[in-house]
Amino acid sequence: MQKHKRAARAAEPAEGAAAEQRAKKLKAARRIIGWTLAVLILLFVDLVTKQLAQEYLKPMLPAGVDFLPGFIDFRYTENDAIAFGIGSGNRPFMICVTVVTCLFIIGIVWLTLTFFRDRPGARYTLAFIEAGAIGNLVDRLALGYVRDFLDMSAFRPFAVFDSQFNFGVCNVADYFITAGAVVFFFMLIFIGPDAVFPLKKSWREEAKRREEEQRGEERRKQEEKDAKA
């Protein structure tokens, strides 16, 4: 009887460790599924809006639909280049752009699964960037060009400086990428205890506590190493 009790007590830590490991795997799976669903939903939105623009705006060319005069209109274009027409007609350059885009998409997945797996805000801003990049890549691979329809050429934010710069014609994927990148870098710099300059006092205190714990762990390991020597 005593042997059975001792065996049961010895098995408890192993069972607890196994249960904790299962919980971690389940949590990781939920993170991956949630992020993947977010990317797919955003990608669906992008591709549907492009298809609608092609069906309803393309037949109206060269006219479009005035939506917010002086800011944004709906006007269909097919862009065989990258932003601001860079690389138009240059096939080798666009092949390089496509390869870099594929590597970029893979890199975002890697970042999501490693550095930002425990930072949901950063993960989901990366989902916006990922969906935008995939959406434009799908167009480029399937059609040889990207379908744009959000005309912001009338919006000249730097006109006060006599600048002719404007945002041209873009699409929903471009907004996903731009907004996602802006929010992502803002979060990296200011949001959470892992930020470069945490805004909240509680985040700064948490960052300091983690740093002290890490230093303590490093000292402990060094002391163990010295004792063995």
N, C-alpha and C positions, 0 to 999 in steps of 0.2 A: 504493500500500500504506500509506504514511504517512498519507494522507488518511483511509483507512478506520479506522486505529488511533485517529487524533485524533477522528474522529466517534464511534467506539465509546466512547472515554473521556468525551467530552462527554455521551453519552447515559446513562452510568452513574448520575450524580446524579439525573437525571430519573426513571430506572427505580426507583432506590432510594426516591425520594419517593413515586412511585406505589404501590410495594409497601407502604410505611408507611401511606399513606392507605387502602389496601384493608384492611390489618390493623386499623386503627382502626375502620373501618366494620363489619368482621366482629365485633370486640369489642363495639361498641355494639349490634349486632343480637342478639348472644348475651345481653347484659344485658337488653334489652327482652323477648326471648322467655322468659328465665328468670323475670323479674319477672311477666310476664303469666301464665305457667303457675302460679306460686305463688298469684296472685290467684284464678285459676279453680279451683284445687284447694280453697282455703279457702272460696270461695263455694259450691262443691259441698257441702262438709261442712256449712256453715250451712243451706243450703236442704234438704238431706236430713234433717238433725235436726229442722227445723221440720215437714217433711212427716210424719215418723214421730210427732212429738208430736201433730200434728193427727189422725192416724189412730188412735193408740192411747191417748192421754191425754184427748182431747176427749170421747169417749163415756163416760169415767169421771166427768165433772163432776157435782156439785161436789167430788167426792173427787179424790185424786191418789195419788202413790206416794211414801212416805217413803223417802228415800235416805240422807241423813246428818242425823238429827234434831238440831235446834238450829242447823243450818247451811244445808243445801240439800235441797229436795224437788223432785219433778217434779209440776207442776200447770199445766194448760194455760189460757192466757188470750189474748184478742184485744185488742190495745192500739191504739186509734185516735188516740193522742196521742204525745207524746215522753216522755222520762224523767219518772217520778213523776206521770204523768197530766196533765202540762202541755199545755194546748191541746185537751183532749178536747171534742168537739162543736163546736169553733171551726173551720169550714171555711176561711175566709180565712187564718187563722193557719197551718193545716196546709199550705195551698198555698204559702205563703211558705217554710215549713220544707222542703218538697219542692224548691223552686227553689234554696234555699241548699245543700241536700244535693247537688244536681246540680253546682253550682259548686264545692263542696268536693271532689267526686270528680274533676272536671277539674283542680282545683288540685293534687291529690296526684299525678296523672299528670305534670303540668308540673314539680313539684318533683323527682320521680323522674328525669326526663329531663334536668334541668339541674343544680341545686345538689347533688344527692345521687347523680349518675350514677357517681361514683368511690368511693362509700362503701356497700359492699354491705350492711353491717349496718343502716344507716339505711334503705336501699332496701327491705329485706325487712320491717322493722317497719312501713314505710308500706304494704306489701302487705297486712298484717293489717288495718290501718285501712281501706284501700280495699275489701277484701273484705267487711268488716263493714258499711261504709256502703252498698255496692251491695246486699248481702243484705237489709237492712232497706228500702231503696228499692224493690227488686223486690216485696216484700210489700205495701208501701204503694200502689204503682201498680197491682198486679194484684188485690189484695184489698180495699184501702181501710183496712187495719189491719196491724199487725205481730204475728206469732205468737210469743208468749213462753211459756216452759215451765219455766224454772229458777227456782224459788221460793226466794228468800233472805230472805223477810220475817221468818223466825224468828231470823235472825242479826242481833243488835243489838250492834255493836262498841262503841257509846258508852253502853251501859246503865249503866256505872259512874258516868256523869255525869247519870243520870236522864233520858237522852235517849231518845225514842221512835223515833229515826231508824232506818230499815232500808233494805235494797237492793231491796226489792220483787221483782217477777218480771221476768226478763230472758231473753235467748237467747244462743246461741253468738256471733252477730254482735256483740252488746254486749260480750262478753268480748274478742273480737278487737280492737274499737275501744279499749276501756279499757287492755288489756294492751299493745297496740301503741303507744298514746300515751305510757304511762308509760315503756316501754323506749326509745322514740324520743327523748323529752326527756332521759332519763338519758344516752343516747349523745351527744346534742348538747352536754351540759354536761361530761361526764367522759371519753368514749371517743374515742381517736384524736387525731392531731396537730391536727385542725381543731376540736377541742372548745374550749369556753370555758375550762374548767379541766382540762386533761389530767391523768389520774391517774398515768400511768407517766412515768418520767424520760425514756425514749427518745422518747415522744410530745412532751414539752416541748422536748427538744433539736431534734427535727424541725421543730416549729413555729417555734422561734427561727431555725433555718437558713433556712427558707422566707421568714421576715420579712426576714432579712438579704439574701437573694437578690433579693427584691422591691425593697428599698431600693436595692441596687446597680443593678438594671435601671432604676429611676426616675432615678438619678443619671446613668447612661449616656445615657438619652434626653434629659435636660436639657442635658448637655454637647454632644450632637449638635445640639440646637436652638440653643444659644448659638453654636456654631461656624458654623452656617449664617447666623445673624443677623450 
